[in-house]
Amino acid sequence: MTYQRVLIKNKYSKNCFSEWEKVKQGVHRAQFLDHYFFLLYINDLPGIINNISKPTIFADDTNITFTHSNLSDCKDEINIVIEKISKWFQINLLILNFNKTHFMRFMAKPKLAVDMHISFKVSPINNTCSTNFLGLTLDNTLSWKTHTDQLSPKLNLIFMEPCIVV
């Protein structure tokens, strides 16, 4: 069962919330409108974290970028953002899927890698060396090797010429 409510933001007094009500009609998943409704539903999420990080939302993918020269300060900011996002999820009756949540630390030289562990409460957030971002496979050194390695077999299938035997 799905529920919804209305939030009216007021900069001069407290925000007003309506009561939670059951959603009696809606759009089935995989229809073209569901992405737009999802974006409307989460449109205030970037506003709670964009003073600390740079959120990017496309369809149902959310990426959060941090830029920091100090690893300890960066980790503190990540924890603050995760806490804020978790509260936002809780208020909006959503659950953050930690199985699909991961982080990647970009670095210029892989030899300078520092082991970094991030978790929220008891849920670890997995570190990865590459991720898919808007159709591109990015690796933590920002080289194109991982992307081209994944793309080459697909391109070979497309551009293979048919063999004609006479």
Secondary structure, DSSP 8 states (H G I E B T S, - for coil): --EE--EE--SSS--EE---EE--S---TTSHHHHHHHHHHTTTHHHHHTTTSEEEEETTEEEEE---S-HHHHHHHHHHHHHHHHHHHHHTT----TTS-EE----S-GGG-----EEETTEEEEE-SEEEETTEEEETT--SHHHHHHHHHHHHHHH-------
